[in-house]
Amino acid sequence: MPSEHGLDTTRAIREAGQAVQDRAETFAADALATIGQDPQLPCQRPGGFHSRDEYQQHVEAVTAETDAELNRLSTRKRELRIELRDLGDDDAEQKADLTQQIQELTPPDELMQTAFEARKAAHSLALGDSAWDRAEARIYARATREALAEQRPMGLTGGHLGTVHAATQRTALKRLETALDYYPTGWTDKEHSFQDEVRYTDGTTRIQPMPLIVTTTSGRAFYRRHHLAVDPSAESASGRRVKTVGSYLRVDTADEGALGPGVSTAMHEYGHRCEHVTPEVNNICQAFVAERTMNADGSRHELREYLRETSTGKLPRTLDDFKRKSQNLEVVRPDDFADQYIGKQNDAGHLHSEVFSMGMEGVFTGRFGGLRGRGNWKADPDHRNLILGVLATVK
């Protein structure tokens, strides 16, 4: 149960975040007004659109219209084929006429293309991941960064993360550096001197540098606090390969969010790194999730098996997603978060949460409806304000 001091702190941080949000809205206003005029917007029309709702209504109307026309053509073809089947052998002329009519009922390419584009747009609008939503997310990302930059320096010093493990992959690092443009400079500068206590198998512990090992994966992205990796820059006296310790950050190539492939997961996983390097971030997020998942009598909401949100409802994750080396299933305290995974109970106890990582994805890449309620997602202004407040105030 969070203390009164903890609750007061998170409230103050959310108030600071609301101020940043208000400022970001001012910066974003002009650019937001241009989204509906973009000629590359699927199902665009002369004159464009004044709002997302207007655009969605148009997409739904086009979808209904093209579906109706395709159904009409299909129904008529089916009727003519039945007539053709029932004709006798001496009705050659009528058979030829019906065959010609059936061929003429083949949907034109333009209709098929319009129908496909409209269905795809309608589906992505429902998911909060349409071309409109991505454009809006990019605008808000820039505007929010600009509002935060009025409070403190943002992004990497010199534009690059200089201190990384030698096993880091260039492509993965580039994705991470794109994500780090939206983190406070004071946080990312800590990478140059960060050290951590490492316990070795012989029972000894050492305080030593803990650089990031950044790599790509075709599987699930993750952050691991301590990991041994081959260090190409180190060599033993016998010439054998040497492994040195670092923090493992793996990013995938999924094109999720508005900032490009892999950037959303890099944004997420570095959020866990921040809770490690800047513990106050984790302390605030733990107080927030405790507050949100508390019953009136002070007890916590029950833990539940994590169910993945899909277009057809809530489904269990795959076995690989479910299990860790400990073979434990993922469990959450769902509350009313935009995505129930935000309330995940991590195996690491209170060392990190999903509040900050998922929140960074929502605020800057538009995931989970941007925490604004886009598509079928729930709006969560408290969570959004918490993330903005943490970015603005935590040193």
N, C-alpha and C positions, 0 to 999 in steps of 0.2 A: 504494500500500500504506500503510495507516494506521500511524502510529508507535506505539510502546509507550505513550507518554504519551496519545495519542489513544484507544487501546484502554482504558487504565485510566480515562480520563475517562468514556467511554461506559458502562463497567461501573458506576462510582460513580453515574452519573446514573440508570441502571436500578435500582440498589438504592434510591435515593431515591424513584423512581417506585413501586417495590413497596410502600414504606411508605405512600405516598399511597393506593395501591390498597387496602391493608389497612384503612386508615381509612375510605375510601369504602364498603367492604363493610359496615362497622359502621353507617354512616349509612343505607345503603340497605335493610338487612335487613327492617325492619318494613313498609315500603312494598312490597317485592318479594312479601311474603306475601299481599298483597291482590289481586294481578293476577288470579288465578284466580277471584276472587269478583265480578269486574266484570260486571254484567248485560248490558253492551253487547258483551261478547266473543262473536264469531261461534261458533255451535254450543255456546253455553253450556248447562249442564244443572243441575238442582237439586243444591245442595251445592257446585257449582263444582269447582275443580281445585287440587291441592296443588303441582303442578310443571308446567313446560313439557312435559316428557316425557309426563306423564299427559294433558295437554291434546292433544298431538300424536297420541297413541294413540287418543284418543276421536275426534278429527277424522278420522283414517284409517279408523276403524271405521264412522263415519257415512257417509263417502264410499263405502266398500265396500258398505254396506247399501243406500244409495239407488241406487247404480249397479246393483246386482243387481236391485233392484225395477224400475228403469226398463228394464233389459234383458229382464226377464221379461215386462213389459207389451208391449214392442216385439216380442219373439219371438212372443207369443200373437197380437198383432194381425196380424203377417205370416202366421201359419198360417191365421187366419180369413179373411184376404183371398184366400189361395190357394183355400180351400174355396168362398168366394163366387164367385170367378172360374170355378170348375169346375161350378157349378150350371147346370142348364138353364133355359129360359124358363118352364117350367111349375112351377118351385119358388119361386113368389113369396113364399109364407109363410115358407119357410126362409131366403130371401134377406133378408127384413125382420128376421127374428130374428138372423141373423149381423151385419147392419148395426148393429142395436141393441147387440149384444155388442161390436162394434169400437168404437163410440162410447163405451161404458162403460169401455173400456180406456185412454182418454185420461188421462195422468198428472194427478192433481190439482195445483192451483196450489201447495199447501203442500209436496208432495213435490218439485216442481220448484225451489221456493225453497230448501228444505233442501239439495237436491243441489248447486245453484249455490253456496250459501254454504259448503258443506263442501269442494267442489273448490277454490274460491278460497282458503279458509283453508289447505288442504293445500299448495297451490302457494306461497303466501306464507311458510309455515313452512319449506319447503325452501329458499327464498331468504333466510331470516333476516330477513324484512321483514313479518312478520305483525302483527296487532293486539297480540298478546302481546309480540313483540319490540320494537315501538315503545314500548309502555308501559314495558317494562324499560329501554329506552335512555333514556327521559326521566327515570326514577328514578335511573339511574346518572349521568346528566349533572348532575342537581341534587346528588347525593351527592358526586360527584367535585369539583364546584365548591366545595362546603362544605368538603371535606377540604383543597383547595388554599388556600381562604381562611383557614385556620388558619396557613398559612405566609406568605401575602402578600395584599395587596388584589387583588381580581379585578373585572373589568368596567370599563366606561367611567366616568370621573369625571363625575358628574351624569347618567349614563345616556345621554349623547349624544356623538357624534363631532363636535366643534365645527368643526374645521378641515378643510374639504373644498373642492375646486374648485367654482366657480360652476356648471359644467355638470352637476353631480351630480343624479341623479333621486331624488325623495323616496321612491318605493316601493323602489328598490334600496337606498337608504341605510338604510331601516328594516330590511330583511333583514340587511344587514351589521351593524347595531347589535345585532340579536338574537344574531348569532353572536359578537360581540365581548364579550358578557357572560361568555364562557368563556375569555377571554384575560386575562393579568395586566394590571392597571391601569398598572404601570410601563412596559409595552410600548406600550399604546395612547396613553399620555400623550405619547410621543415624536412622535406625529403633529402636535402643535402647533408643533414647532420643527424638524422633519426637513428637511434640505437635501441635495441631491445634485449631483454634477458632471454637467453637460449639455454635450455636444459638438454644435456647430451646423454647418450645411453650409458655412459660410465658414471652417471649421477652428478657430474659437475655442472655448474652453470657459469655462463659468461655473459657480460654485457658487450655487445658488438654491433657494428653497423648492420642495418636490415634493409638493403636496397630492394626495389621491386624487380621481380622477374616477370616480364610482360610477354605473353604468348597468345596465339590464336588457337581456337579449338573448333572442331566441327560438332562437338557435343555441347554440354551445358557449361556456361561460364561460371566462374567462382573466384573467390579470394581466400587464400590460405595464409595464415599468419607466418608460419615457418615452413620452409621447404628447401631441400637440398637439390641443387642443379649443377650440371657440369659447367665449370667456369673456363671458357676458352682462354682467358687471360692469365690463368694460373697453371703451373705445371710442377709436379713433384720432382724431387731429385732423381728418381728412377725413370722419369719421363712418362709416368702414368697420368691418366686424366684425373683432375682434381674436382671435387664437388664442394661448393661453398654455399652457405645458407643465405636465404633471402625470403621475401614475402611473395608468394605466387599469385599473380593476377591474370586470369585467362579470360579473353574476350572472344565472343563468337562473331559470325559474319551475318547474322540475321538483320534484315532490312526492317527493323522495327523503330518507330519513332521518326522524328522529322530531320535528324541531323546526319543521316547517312548510315550505311551498314556497319554494325558493330559498335557504334558510338553510344547507343542507349545502354548496352550492357557494360561498356567501359565506364560510363557515368555511374551505373548502379554499383559495380564491384569496387570502384574507387571510394564510393560512399562508405563501404565497410572498412576500407583502409583508413579513412578519416576518423572513424570511431576508434581505431587502434592508435593512430598517431595523435589525435586531438580528443582525448577521452571525454571532455565536456560535451561534445556532440552526442556521444552515446548516453551520457547521464541524462541529458534533456529528453532524448528520444525514449529512453526507458520510462521516465516520469510520464511522458505523454501517452504511451501505449498502456501504461498501468492505469492512468486516469480514464482512458477511453474504454477499458475492458473491466471496469469495476462495477459491481452491483451496489445497490443502495445500502446494503448492510456491510459493505467493505470487502466482501469476498470477490474473487475474480470470476469472470465468465469462464464457462467450461471449455476445456480444450476439445477441438474437433479435428477429425481427419481433413487434410487440405484437399479441396476439390477445385479442379482447374476450370476457369470460365471458358466456355466455347460458344460458338454460334448456335449450337443446339442445346445448350444448357450447361449444367455443372457436371463434370466428369472427373473420376480419379485420374491422377497423373500416371504416366507409365511406370513400370516397375523400376526402371533406372532413375526416374525422377523421385520416386518414393524413397529409395534406399540409399543409405550412406554405408561406409565401412562398418559402422555400428549396427547396420541393419534396422535402424529406427525409421518409422514412417514420419513424414512431415505433419506437424499438427499446428493448429492456429487457434487464436481467440478472435473470431470473425468481427465482432462489433458491427459497425456500420461503415467500415472503411470502403473506399472506392473498389479495392480488391482485397479479399479476405487474407491474402498472403502477407499483407502489411502487418497483420496481427500474428505472424508466425512466432512460435516459441522455439528459438534456436537451441540446438544441442549445447552450444557454448554458454548457456545461461544468460548472464547479463553482459557478456563481452561485446555483443553487437545485436542490433535488431534489423528489421526490414523497413522501419519507418523512414529513416533518412535516405537509404538507397532507392527505395521505391518512390519516395517523394521527389528526389532529384530527377528521376526519369519523367515523372509527371509534369513537373514545373518546366523543364527545359527541352524535353523531346516530345511532349504531348501524349505520352503513354497514359493509359487509364483515364482517357478523356481529359487529360491535362489537369485532373482533379477539379475540373470546371463543369463536369456533367455532360461532356460532349458524347454524342451517340447514346448508347444504352448504359453508359457508366454513371455512377452516382457522383454528384458534386461533393467535395469535401474542403470547404474554405478554411477550416481550422487546421487541417493537415498542410495545405498549401502555405498558409500564413506561418505555420511553425517552421517550415523549411526556409522560407525567406527571412524570417527572424533570426534563425540560427546562422545563416550565411552573412547577415548584416552585423551580428553582434559578437559571435564567439571568436575569441582571439586565437 
